[in-house]
């Protein structure tokens, strides 16, 4: 549940950011209070949903294409896991064509699992 104290635009942003997060493979089935706070903090920082989506997809593709010879990674338990990749995207934005590729690749890889 989103806090009733948040302005409507922040609440909408948090809901949309969490939808992006929860639809990824290897993420929880529902968001925690910390996830909601992390999303609200991203809104406060002025980070857009497109940047968040780019980071989520990039990190997911990296995880899903990791060498099977390496030990498996633990499931993602927090939206905060993606904060370093969000910072990476802020410094080096992803082009729309590559974002489309990441969407397709994530869909293909997650359907194989």
NORKA-V760521 format. One record per helix or strand of 2 or more residues. SS is the DSSP state (alpha for helix, beta for strand). FROM is the first residue (numbers start at 1). TO is the last residue. Records with the same first field share a line. If there is no record, write none. Layout:
# NORKA-V760521
SS = FROM-TO / FROM-TO
This chain:
# NORKA-V760521
alpha = 8-22 / 33-44 / 49-64 / 79-91 / 96-111
